[in-house]
Amino acid sequence: MSLFEKTKSSGKVLLDDTTPLQCVIEAAQNVETHIDYVMKVQRGIAAEKTWQINRRYSDFVALHEFLKITNLELPLPPKKVFGNMDREFIAERQQSLQQYLSLILSHHLLATSFIVKRFLDPSNYPANLQEVALQHVSMFFRSEPYWEVVEPFRDIGWRIRKSYFLIRPKDQPKVRQILAWSDFGPDKVMEDKDILQAMKVLPTIQHPYIYPVTFASANETGGFAIRTYHATGTLRDFICKAKPKHHYLRKYCHPKSYTAFNMMNIKTYGRQILEALKFLHEKGIPYGHLHTGNVILEGNTCRLLDVENSMLGLPSYYRDFIVQHKKINTTEQIDVYSFGHIIFEMVFGMPLNKHFKDDFPHTVPSPIKSVLESILTSESCKSGLPSVDDLIADPLFSDVSVASAPQFRLSSKLKEPLKMAKENGVEKRLKADQKQLASWRRASKAHAHHNSEEEKKKRKKASAKKRMSEQQLSVTDSQTNGATNGATNGTASGVSSPSSTAPSSPSSEASAKT
């Protein structure tokens, strides 16, 4: 069964789109009038999850043309009209194409983009995902004819299997709302009926720092939530000075300028986000999907989006980073770690594109630097992160006044399914992947140590010493054997017969004297 196919029992996509791909161009082969580059692609660290694809130079050109939307300088080797079949040129181009792919796959947003995934794994990334999502939404609107689709919002967010549509109530044509549809993800463990009940609870959550849901539902394939369309977009749109409806690669990969946040902005927005996280944690609603693209900025107020993601089994935006830290293995810790990334992005105007950072500029104010170091350094990720309550009590956020949280009680029937979604879904698979990565790292370290120049020299020296010892032992044995054989032969040649060695008789001696 293809990884993209859904299990009949769970109706979820088995493939995790956040798992990074690796690619090595192994060879170049002449196919009639062109060159095919033979590429080995691997998903994650599992050696068995590999496949081979062939790409022409023209395929790389097509990929490059699309990626121009990012405004990034990507070093695609230039086209050559004459001599492009020469062996030396082909070898040089192969090396340049490898560098081009490696740079793309090292960029977090590019590596997880649909266009790059489809280039390397076309069988698992069909081009009609948006159309399939529209079919599911249209089917729902047949039974709930209150809304109608105005237009699709294509590629406004990073998640490949999430589609957005601008909709409106039929009796209020000027009211604009946005519907976000998503397939079930690889962390889905809740029963369909429990997911449906949990989605129906979302509109009842009225929290000052959680963006309200107008309506939410689910079927056997996925789920959706409807919210009021916010024209200024998310916190990330605000940081990048971007229009929400534009393609996310255009908005976020290399924006022309950034919004600078002052100390009061960071204090206020940070405390509001922490209050929303505290509310969700206390109510037993798993989140784990905090990033600047999931925060709406309304005036001077931050509000969280996509509370439904964990219910639908969707992996975290930072999952590839989190897998590398075995101490970060609960949704609460994921939220704290992601909070550190949000503060970093507000301070520096750009995301942190790696899983930790140990050195922060001295220009960062001391209170902010202290919070960043408590979350994002390699040591803090190893020794343990602060809790949400710890951060609220931190001097950076403790003196910010916030609105009080409303009364909210979760149905007892939903508490256990949501707990299962948290522990048996998100956290269980995360811990398994962290364990697998740790094992792979140990094996890789042992292999690298075994193949290091120092170890090779040691083995060579030990081998030479062993050969010398064997040679010395052989010479000693030879000498010993030779001495033994010589002594034996000498003794044998000097032995007389008994008659010649017998003592002389007295008469004989007397005769001799006479």
C-alpha positions as CSV (number, residue, x, y, z in Angstrom):
1,M,0.0,0.0,0.0
2,S,1.4,3.4,-0.9
3,L,2.3,5.7,2.0
4,F,-0.2,8.2,0.7
5,E,-3.1,5.8,0.9
6,K,-5.3,5.9,4.0
7,T,-5.9,3.1,6.4
8,K,-9.4,1.7,6.2
9,S,-9.6,1.6,10.0
10,S,-8.3,5.1,10.9
11,G,-8.9,7.1,7.7
12,K,-5.6,9.0,8.2
13,V,-2.7,9.8,6.0
14,L,0.2,7.6,7.1
15,L,2.8,10.0,5.6
16,D,4.3,12.7,7.7
17,D,5.0,15.7,5.5
18,T,7.3,17.2,8.1
19,T,9.8,14.3,7.8
20,P,12.8,15.7,5.9
21,L,13.9,14.2,2.6
22,Q,17.5,13.6,1.6
23,C,18.8,13.3,-2.0
24,V,22.0,12.1,-3.5
25,I,22.6,12.2,-7.3
26,E,24.4,8.9,-7.8
27,A,25.0,8.9,-11.5
28,A,24.4,10.5,-14.9
29,Q,23.3,8.3,-17.8
30,N,23.0,9.0,-21.5
31,V,19.5,8.4,-22.7
32,E,19.3,9.0,-26.5
33,T,19.5,12.8,-26.9
34,H,19.7,13.9,-23.2
35,I,21.2,13.1,-19.8
36,D,19.2,11.6,-17.0
37,Y,20.5,12.2,-13.5
38,V,19.9,9.1,-11.3
39,M,18.8,10.3,-7.8
40,K,18.5,8.3,-4.6
41,V,15.9,9.8,-2.3
42,Q,15.5,8.9,1.4
43,R,12.7,9.9,3.8
44,G,14.1,10.5,7.3
45,I,16.8,8.2,8.7
46,A,15.2,4.8,7.8
47,A,17.4,3.2,5.1
48,E,14.5,1.1,3.9
49,K,12.5,4.3,3.0
50,T,14.4,5.0,-0.1
51,W,13.6,5.2,-3.8
52,Q,15.2,6.1,-7.1
53,I,14.0,8.7,-9.6
54,N,15.5,10.1,-12.8
55,R,15.5,13.9,-13.6
56,R,16.7,15.8,-16.6
57,Y,18.3,19.2,-16.4
58,S,15.1,20.7,-17.8
59,D,13.3,19.3,-14.8
60,F,15.6,21.3,-12.5
61,V,15.0,24.4,-14.6
62,A,11.3,24.0,-14.2
63,L,11.7,23.6,-10.4
64,H,14.0,26.7,-10.3
65,E,11.5,28.8,-12.3
66,F,8.8,28.1,-9.7
67,L,11.2,28.8,-6.7
68,K,11.9,32.2,-8.1
69,I,8.8,33.2,-6.1
70,T,10.9,33.0,-3.0
71,N,13.3,35.8,-4.0
72,L,16.2,33.5,-2.7
73,E,19.4,33.3,-4.6
74,L,19.6,29.6,-5.5
75,P,22.7,28.5,-7.5
76,L,21.3,26.5,-10.4
77,P,24.1,25.7,-12.8
78,P,23.6,27.6,-16.1
79,K,22.4,26.1,-19.4
80,K,25.0,25.1,-22.0
81,V,24.1,24.7,-25.7
82,F,27.3,23.2,-27.0
83,G,29.4,20.5,-25.4
84,N,26.6,19.6,-22.9
85,M,27.2,15.9,-23.5
86,D,30.9,15.9,-22.7
87,R,31.9,13.6,-19.9
88,E,33.7,16.3,-17.9
89,F,30.9,18.8,-18.2
90,I,28.3,16.3,-17.1
91,A,30.4,15.4,-14.0
92,E,30.7,19.0,-13.2
93,R,27.0,19.7,-13.7
94,Q,26.1,16.7,-11.5
95,Q,28.2,18.1,-8.7
96,S,26.6,21.6,-9.1
97,L,23.1,20.1,-9.1
98,Q,23.9,18.2,-5.9
99,Q,24.9,21.5,-4.2
100,Y,21.7,23.1,-5.5
101,L,19.5,20.4,-4.0
102,S,21.4,20.3,-0.7
103,L,20.8,24.0,-0.3
104,I,17.1,23.7,-0.9
105,L,16.7,20.8,1.5
106,S,18.6,22.7,4.2
107,H,15.9,25.4,4.2
108,H,13.0,24.6,6.5
109,L,10.2,26.2,4.4
110,L,11.6,25.0,1.0
111,A,12.2,21.5,2.2
112,T,8.6,21.1,3.4
113,S,7.0,22.8,0.3
114,F,4.8,20.9,-2.0
115,I,6.8,21.7,-5.1
116,V,10.0,20.3,-3.7
117,K,8.3,17.2,-2.2
118,R,6.6,16.6,-5.6
119,F,9.9,17.0,-7.4
120,L,11.5,14.3,-5.3
121,D,8.5,12.1,-4.4
122,P,5.9,12.5,-7.2
123,S,3.9,9.3,-6.3
124,N,3.0,10.6,-2.8
125,Y,2.2,14.2,-3.8
126,P,-0.5,14.4,-6.5
127,A,-1.3,17.7,-8.0
128,N,-5.0,17.7,-7.2
129,L,-5.0,18.0,-3.4
130,Q,-6.8,21.4,-3.6
131,E,-9.5,19.9,-5.8
132,V,-10.0,16.9,-3.5
133,A,-10.4,19.3,-0.5
134,L,-13.0,21.3,-2.4
135,Q,-15.0,18.2,-3.1
136,H,-15.1,17.4,0.6
137,V,-16.2,20.9,1.5
138,S,-18.8,20.9,-1.3
139,M,-20.2,17.6,0.0
140,F,-20.6,19.1,3.4
141,F,-22.3,22.2,2.1
142,R,-24.9,20.0,0.5
143,S,-26.2,19.0,4.0
144,E,-25.4,22.4,5.5
145,P,-26.5,24.9,2.7
146,Y,-26.0,27.9,5.0
147,W,-22.6,28.7,3.4
148,E,-21.2,29.0,-0.1
149,V,-17.6,29.1,-1.4
150,V,-16.5,32.4,-2.8
151,E,-12.9,31.4,-3.9
152,P,-10.0,29.2,-2.8
153,F,-7.0,30.7,-1.1
154,R,-4.2,28.7,-2.7
155,D,-1.0,28.1,-0.8
156,I,-1.4,30.7,1.8
157,G,0.0,28.3,4.5
158,W,2.9,25.9,4.7
159,R,0.8,22.7,5.4
160,I,0.6,20.6,2.2
161,R,-2.7,18.8,3.0
162,K,-4.5,21.9,4.4
163,S,-6.6,24.0,2.1
164,Y,-8.2,27.4,2.7
165,F,-11.4,28.8,1.1
166,L,-13.0,32.2,1.4
167,I,-16.7,31.5,2.2
168,R,-19.8,33.6,3.2
169,P,-23.2,33.0,4.7
170,K,-25.8,33.0,2.0
171,D,-28.0,35.4,3.9
172,Q,-25.1,37.8,4.7
173,P,-23.1,38.1,1.4
174,K,-20.9,40.9,2.8
175,V,-19.6,38.8,5.7
176,R,-16.4,37.0,4.8
177,Q,-15.2,34.0,6.6
178,I,-12.4,31.5,6.0
179,L,-12.7,27.8,6.0
180,A,-9.6,25.6,6.7
181,W,-10.0,22.0,5.6
182,S,-7.4,19.3,6.5
183,D,-7.0,15.6,6.0
184,F,-6.4,13.5,9.1
185,G,-2.7,13.3,9.9
186,P,-0.4,10.5,11.0
187,D,-1.0,11.2,14.8
188,K,-4.7,10.5,14.6
189,V,-5.8,8.0,17.2
190,M,-9.3,9.3,18.2
191,E,-12.4,7.6,16.9
192,D,-14.3,9.6,14.2
193,K,-17.3,10.1,16.5
194,D,-15.0,11.5,19.2
195,I,-13.3,13.9,16.8
196,L,-16.7,15.1,15.6
197,Q,-17.8,15.8,19.2
198,A,-14.5,17.6,19.9
199,M,-14.8,19.7,16.8
200,K,-18.3,20.8,17.9
201,V,-16.9,22.0,21.2
202,L,-14.5,24.5,19.5
203,P,-17.1,27.2,18.9
204,T,-17.9,27.1,22.7
205,I,-14.4,28.2,23.6
206,Q,-14.6,31.9,24.3
207,H,-11.1,33.0,25.4
208,P,-9.6,36.5,25.0
209,Y,-6.4,35.0,23.5
210,I,-7.9,32.2,21.4
211,Y,-9.3,33.2,18.0
212,P,-13.0,32.2,18.0
213,V,-14.4,29.4,15.8
214,T,-17.7,30.0,14.1
215,F,-18.3,26.4,13.1
216,A,-16.3,23.1,13.0
217,S,-17.0,19.6,11.8
218,A,-15.4,16.4,10.6
219,N,-16.1,13.3,8.5
220,E,-14.3,10.0,7.9
221,T,-11.6,11.7,5.9
222,G,-10.7,14.9,7.7
223,G,-12.1,18.0,9.4
224,F,-12.5,21.8,9.0
225,A,-13.0,24.9,11.0
226,I,-14.7,28.2,10.0
227,R,-13.4,31.5,11.4
228,T,-14.0,35.2,10.6
229,Y,-11.6,36.3,7.9
230,H,-9.0,38.6,9.3
231,A,-7.7,40.8,6.5
232,T,-4.4,41.7,8.1
233,G,-3.4,38.1,8.5
234,T,-1.2,36.3,11.1
235,L,1.6,37.5,13.3
236,R,4.0,36.1,10.7
237,D,2.3,38.2,8.0
238,F,2.7,41.2,10.3
239,I,6.4,40.5,10.9
240,C,7.1,40.0,7.2
241,K,4.9,42.9,6.1
242,A,3.1,40.5,3.8
243,K,-0.5,40.3,2.4
244,P,-2.3,37.2,3.7
245,K,-3.6,36.0,0.3
246,H,-0.1,35.7,-1.3
247,H,1.8,32.4,-1.7
248,Y,3.5,31.6,1.6
249,L,6.9,31.0,-0.1
250,R,6.7,34.5,-1.5
251,K,5.7,36.0,1.8
252,Y,8.1,34.3,4.2
253,C,11.2,33.0,2.5
254,H,13.0,36.3,1.8
255,P,10.8,39.3,2.6
256,K,12.1,42.7,1.7
257,S,11.7,44.1,5.2
258,Y,10.7,43.1,8.7
259,T,8.6,44.6,11.5
260,A,10.6,45.5,14.5
261,F,9.0,44.8,17.9
262,N,9.9,46.8,21.0
263,M,10.2,45.4,24.5
264,M,6.6,46.2,25.4
265,N,5.3,44.4,22.3
266,I,7.3,41.3,23.2
267,K,6.2,41.4,26.8
268,T,2.5,41.9,26.0
269,Y,2.2,39.4,23.1
270,G,4.3,36.8,24.9
271,R,2.2,37.0,28.1
272,Q,-1.0,36.7,26.1
273,I,0.2,33.6,24.2
274,L,1.3,32.1,27.5
275,E,-2.2,32.7,29.0
276,A,-3.8,30.9,26.1
277,L,-1.4,28.0,26.5
278,K,-2.1,27.8,30.2
279,F,-5.8,27.6,29.6
280,L,-5.5,24.8,27.0
281,H,-3.2,22.8,29.2
282,E,-5.4,23.2,32.3
283,K,-8.5,22.1,30.3
284,G,-6.8,19.0,28.9
285,I,-6.9,20.2,25.3
286,P,-3.7,19.3,23.5
287,Y,-2.1,21.9,21.3
288,G,1.5,21.6,20.1
289,H,1.0,23.8,17.0
290,L,2.3,27.2,18.2
291,H,4.2,29.3,15.6
292,T,3.8,32.8,14.3
293,G,1.6,31.6,11.5
294,N,-0.9,30.3,14.0
295,V,-1.3,33.6,15.9
296,I,-3.7,36.3,14.8
297,L,-2.7,39.9,15.8
298,E,-5.7,42.1,16.4
299,G,-4.7,45.6,17.5
300,N,-2.7,45.0,20.6
301,T,-4.0,41.4,21.2
302,C,-2.6,38.1,20.2
303,R,-5.0,35.1,19.6
304,L,-4.1,31.5,18.9
305,L,-5.3,29.6,15.8
306,D,-5.8,26.0,14.8
307,V,-6.6,24.4,18.2
308,E,-8.2,21.6,16.2
309,N,-4.9,20.4,14.7
310,S,-4.0,17.8,17.4
311,M,-7.5,16.4,17.3
312,L,-7.1,15.8,13.6
313,G,-3.7,14.1,14.2
314,L,-1.6,16.7,12.4
315,P,2.2,16.9,13.1
316,S,3.8,20.1,14.5
317,Y,5.4,22.8,12.4
318,Y,8.6,22.3,14.4
319,R,8.5,18.5,14.6
320,D,11.7,17.9,12.7
321,F,13.5,20.1,15.2
322,I,11.8,18.6,18.2
323,V,12.6,15.0,17.2
324,Q,16.3,15.9,17.8
325,H,15.7,16.7,21.5
326,K,14.6,13.6,23.4
327,K,13.8,15.6,26.5
328,I,11.1,17.5,24.6
329,N,8.5,14.8,24.4
330,T,5.1,16.2,25.6
331,T,2.7,18.6,24.0
332,E,3.3,21.0,26.9
333,Q,7.0,21.0,26.3
334,I,6.5,21.3,22.5
335,D,4.4,24.5,23.2
336,V,7.2,26.0,25.4
337,Y,9.9,25.2,22.8
338,S,7.7,26.7,20.1
339,F,7.1,29.8,22.3
340,G,10.9,30.3,22.3
341,H,10.9,30.3,18.5
342,I,8.1,32.9,18.5
343,I,10.0,35.2,20.8
344,F,13.1,34.8,18.7
345,E,11.2,35.7,15.5
346,M,9.7,38.8,17.1
347,V,13.2,39.9,18.3
348,F,15.2,39.3,15.1
349,G,12.4,39.6,12.5
350,M,13.2,36.2,11.0
351,P,12.7,32.6,12.1
352,L,15.4,30.4,13.7
353,N,16.0,27.8,11.0
354,K,17.7,25.3,13.2
355,H,16.8,23.4,16.3
356,F,18.9,25.3,18.9
357,K,21.0,28.4,19.3
358,D,23.7,28.9,21.9
359,D,24.9,32.4,21.1
360,F,22.7,35.5,21.2
361,P,24.0,39.0,20.4
362,H,24.8,41.2,23.3
363,T,22.4,43.8,21.8
364,V,19.5,41.7,22.9
365,P,18.0,43.1,26.2
366,S,19.0,41.0,29.1
367,P,15.4,39.9,30.2
368,I,14.6,38.7,26.7
369,K,18.0,37.0,26.3
370,S,17.4,35.2,29.6
371,V,14.1,33.7,28.3
372,L,15.6,32.7,25.0
373,E,18.6,31.0,26.7
374,S,16.2,29.1,29.0
375,I,14.4,27.6,26.0
376,L,16.5,27.5,22.8
377,T,20.1,26.7,23.9
378,S,21.4,23.1,23.5
379,E,21.9,22.9,27.3
380,S,18.3,23.9,28.1
381,C,16.9,21.4,25.6
382,K,19.0,18.7,27.3
383,S,18.4,19.6,30.9
384,G,14.7,20.5,30.6
385,L,12.6,23.5,29.6
386,P,10.7,25.8,31.9
387,S,7.0,25.3,32.3
388,V,4.3,27.8,31.1
389,D,3.8,28.8,34.8
390,D,7.6,29.4,35.1
391,L,7.5,31.7,32.1
392,I,4.5,33.6,33.3
393,A,6.4,34.2,36.6
394,D,9.5,35.4,34.7
395,P,10.2,39.1,35.2
396,L,9.8,39.7,31.5
397,F,6.1,38.7,31.6
398,S,5.0,38.8,35.2
399,D,4.0,42.5,35.3
400,V,1.8,42.4,32.2
401,S,-1.9,42.9,32.9
402,V,-4.2,40.3,31.1
403,A,-7.9,39.7,30.8
404,S,-9.3,37.0,33.0
405,A,-10.1,33.6,31.4
406,P,-13.8,32.7,31.2
407,Q,-15.4,29.7,32.8
408,F,-15.2,26.6,30.6
409,R,-15.9,23.0,31.4
410,L,-15.0,20.2,29.0
411,S,-17.3,17.2,28.8
412,S,-16.2,14.2,30.8
413,K,-16.9,12.1,27.7
414,L,-14.3,14.0,25.8
415,K,-11.5,14.2,28.4
416,E,-10.3,10.6,27.9
417,P,-10.3,10.7,24.0
418,L,-8.4,14.0,24.1
419,K,-5.9,12.6,26.6
420,M,-5.5,9.6,24.3
421,A,-4.9,11.9,21.3
422,K,-2.2,13.6,23.3
423,E,-0.4,10.6,24.8
424,N,-1.1,7.8,22.3
425,G,-1.0,10.0,19.3
426,V,1.4,12.9,19.3
427,E,3.6,11.9,22.2
428,K,3.9,8.2,21.5
429,R,5.0,8.6,17.9
430,L,7.3,11.4,18.8
431,K,9.1,9.3,21.5
432,A,9.4,6.4,19.1
433,D,11.0,8.7,16.5
434,Q,13.4,10.2,19.1
435,K,14.4,6.7,20.2
436,Q,15.1,5.7,16.6
437,L,17.1,8.8,16.0
438,A,19.2,8.3,19.1
439,S,19.9,4.7,18.1
440,W,20.8,5.8,14.5
441,R,23.1,8.5,15.9
442,R,24.9,5.9,18.1
443,A,25.4,3.6,15.2
444,S,26.6,6.5,12.9
445,K,29.0,7.7,15.6
446,A,30.5,4.2,16.0
447,H,30.7,3.8,12.2
448,A,32.4,7.2,11.9
449,H,34.8,6.4,14.7
450,H,35.6,3.0,13.1
451,N,36.4,4.7,9.8
452,S,38.3,7.7,11.2
453,E,41.9,8.3,10.1
454,E,43.0,7.9,13.7
455,E,41.3,4.5,14.1
456,K,42.6,3.4,10.7
457,K,46.2,4.3,11.8
458,K,45.7,2.4,15.1
459,R,44.4,-0.6,13.3
460,K,47.2,-0.4,10.8
461,K,49.8,-0.1,13.6
462,A,48.2,-3.0,15.5
463,S,48.1,-5.1,12.4
464,A,51.8,-4.4,11.7
465,K,52.7,-5.1,15.3
466,K,50.8,-8.4,15.1
467,R,52.6,-9.4,11.9
468,M,55.9,-8.5,13.4
469,S,55.1,-10.6,16.5
470,E,54.0,-13.5,14.3
471,Q,57.3,-13.2,12.3
472,Q,59.4,-13.1,15.4
473,L,57.5,-16.1,16.8
474,S,58.1,-17.9,13.5
475,V,61.8,-17.1,13.6
476,T,62.1,-18.3,17.2
477,D,60.2,-21.5,16.4
478,S,62.5,-22.0,13.4
479,Q,65.6,-21.5,15.5
480,T,64.3,-23.7,18.2
481,N,63.4,-26.4,15.8
482,G,66.8,-26.1,14.0
483,A,68.8,-26.4,17.3
484,T,66.7,-29.4,18.4
485,N,67.3,-31.1,15.0
486,G,71.0,-30.3,15.1
487,A,71.5,-31.7,18.6
488,T,69.7,-34.8,17.6
489,N,71.7,-35.3,14.5
490,G,75.1,-34.7,16.3
491,T,74.3,-37.2,19.0
492,A,73.4,-39.8,16.5
493,S,76.7,-39.5,14.6
494,G,79.0,-39.6,17.8
495,V,77.6,-42.8,19.3
496,S,80.0,-45.9,19.2
497,S,79.2,-49.6,19.2
498,P,79.2,-51.4,22.6
499,S,82.4,-53.4,21.8
500,S,84.5,-50.3,21.1
501,T,83.4,-48.5,24.3
502,A,83.8,-51.4,26.7
503,P,86.7,-51.1,29.3
504,S,90.0,-53.0,28.7
505,S,90.7,-56.2,30.5
506,P,93.7,-56.5,33.0
507,S,95.6,-58.9,30.7
508,S,95.4,-56.5,27.9
509,E,96.7,-53.7,30.0
510,A,99.7,-55.8,31.2
511,S,100.5,-56.8,27.6
512,A,100.5,-53.2,26.7
513,K,102.9,-52.3,29.5
514,T,105.3,-55.1,28.5
